[in-house]
């Protein structure tokens, strides 16, 4: 049972790790290993190798009920967003197939989650209170720490060579002939 | 305390601990020279322990049913994850409204983009 617990909590940790590495820093400098780590974490959660203890089984069952509709719905959302005329061009094949897939995800939700009662969902909603308290507390902590950092002196003016360098970059980017 | 109140308390503290532990992991794995995670990490760890202590106090003698604090932490984390998975469909349906609006909206004319197409 220990192996099962280790596997499932390792999966949880790897999913968080992959998500955070995938969102950190500027878009051109993100950790290249985030996707394999995320997929490995998902496999750890889904693959049923070892026997699980009670809470591990509850978690595994919930994940097995959650993943079918969520992954299909995610794909549907993705296709609709690609097909929608956000950038002036409607792509009808993606848009229509996306909406169809979203409707399929509803069917999958009902099929896999018909044992969940409305009162269960209402009780689960109370977890939002805990989540909000935690987030607000974190915001105050970060604000407190950031306010304690002494402000730095204003940056010195650019030198002539730096100004020339910036001028050349901007000229190049806006397509102005330097000569 | 009756069963439903206890379930609600487990859900609240489960959500609280899940978010706190996620943020703790976030601060550790995203460490860089300009981040200052020591104070947030310290206080968040204390609040996680505080959440566990609330359950231990309320369970009283029943706490012996759990095989330790680690086990209780697992139960609350699992509760938090299960709760998030249960309430996500509600937000999924709410987001459909915006997705539908994005699907059917007509965009204003963009003369500059048309210029690009003619070139």
Boltz contact constraints between the chains, C-beta under 6 A:
constraints:
  - contact:
      token1: [A, 16]
      token2: [B, 22]
      max_distance: 6.0
  - contact:
      token1: [A, 16]
      token2: [B, 25]
      max_distance: 6.0
  - contact:
      token1: [A, 17]
      token2: [B, 29]
      max_distance: 6.0
  - contact:
      token1: [A, 20]
      token2: [B, 26]
      max_distance: 6.0
  - contact:
      token1: [A, 20]
      token2: [B, 29]
      max_distance: 6.0
  - contact:
      token1: [A, 20]
      token2: [B, 30]
      max_distance: 6.0
  - contact:
      token1: [A, 24]
      token2: [B, 30]
      max_distance: 6.0
  - contact:
      token1: [A, 55]
      token2: [B, 74]
      max_distance: 6.0
  - contact:
      token1: [A, 55]
      token2: [B, 75]
      max_distance: 6.0
  - contact:
      token1: [A, 55]
      token2: [B, 78]
      max_distance: 6.0
  - contact:
      token1: [A, 58]
      token2: [B, 78]
      max_distance: 6.0
  - contact:
      token1: [A, 59]
      token2: [B, 78]
      max_distance: 6.0
  - contact:
      token1: [A, 62]
      token2: [B, 82]
      max_distance: 6.0
  - contact:
      token1: [A, 62]
      token2: [B, 85]
      max_distance: 6.0
  - contact:
      token1: [A, 66]
      token2: [B, 85]
      max_distance: 6.0
  - contact:
      token1: [A, 80]
      token2: [B, 99]
      max_distance: 6.0
  - contact:
      token1: [A, 84]
      token2: [B, 102]
      max_distance: 6.0
  - contact:
      token1: [A, 84]
      token2: [B, 103]
      max_distance: 6.0
  - contact:
      token1: [A, 85]
      token2: [B, 107]
      max_distance: 6.0
  - contact:
      token1: [A, 88]
      token2: [B, 107]
      max_distance: 6.0
  - contact:
      token1: [A, 88]
      token2: [B, 110]
      max_distance: 6.0
  - contact:
      token1: [A, 88]
      token2: [B, 113]
      max_distance: 6.0
  - contact:
      token1: [A, 121]
      token2: [B, 86]
      max_distance: 6.0
  - contact:
      token1: [A, 123]
      token2: [B, 7]
      max_distance: 6.0
  - contact:
      token1: [A, 123]
      token2: [B, 8]
      max_distance: 6.0
  - contact:
      token1: [A, 123]
      token2: [B, 11]
      max_distance: 6.0
  - contact:
      token1: [A, 124]
      token2: [B, 83]
      max_distance: 6.0
  - contact:
      token1: [A, 124]
      token2: [B, 86]
      max_distance: 6.0
  - contact:
      token1: [A, 124]
      token2: [B, 87]
      max_distance: 6.0
  - contact:
      token1: [A, 125]
      token2: [B, 87]
      max_distance: 6.0
  - contact:
      token1: [A, 126]
      token2: [B, 8]
      max_distance: 6.0
  - contact:
      token1: [A, 126]
      token2: [B, 11]
      max_distance: 6.0
  - contact:
      token1: [A, 126]
      token2: [B, 12]
      max_distance: 6.0
  - contact:
      token1: [A, 127]
      token2: [B, 11]
      max_distance: 6.0
  - contact:
      token1: [A, 127]
      token2: [B, 14]
      max_distance: 6.0
  - contact:
      token1: [A, 127]
      token2: [B, 15]
      max_distance: 6.0
  - contact:
      token1: [A, 127]
      token2: [B, 83]
      max_distance: 6.0
  - contact:
      token1: [A, 129]
      token2: [B, 12]
      max_distance: 6.0
  - contact:
      token1: [A, 130]
      token2: [B, 12]
      max_distance: 6.0
  - contact:
      token1: [A, 130]
      token2: [B, 13]
      max_distance: 6.0
  - contact:
      token1: [A, 130]
      token2: [B, 15]
      max_distance: 6.0
  - contact:
      token1: [A, 130]
      token2: [B, 16]
      max_distance: 6.0
  - contact:
      token1: [A, 131]
      token2: [B, 15]
      max_distance: 6.0
  - contact:
      token1: [A, 131]
      token2: [B, 19]
      max_distance: 6.0
  - contact:
      token1: [A, 133]
      token2: [B, 16]
      max_distance: 6.0
  - contact:
      token1: [A, 134]
      token2: [B, 16]
      max_distance: 6.0
  - contact:
      token1: [A, 134]
      token2: [B, 19]
      max_distance: 6.0
  - contact:
      token1: [A, 134]
      token2: [B, 20]
      max_distance: 6.0
  - contact:
      token1: [A, 138]
      token2: [B, 23]
      max_distance: 6.0
  - contact:
      token1: [A, 141]
      token2: [B, 40]
      max_distance: 6.0
  - contact:
      token1: [A, 141]
      token2: [B, 43]
      max_distance: 6.0
  - contact:
      token1: [A, 145]
      token2: [B, 36]
      max_distance: 6.0
  - contact:
      token1: [A, 145]
      token2: [B, 39]
      max_distance: 6.0
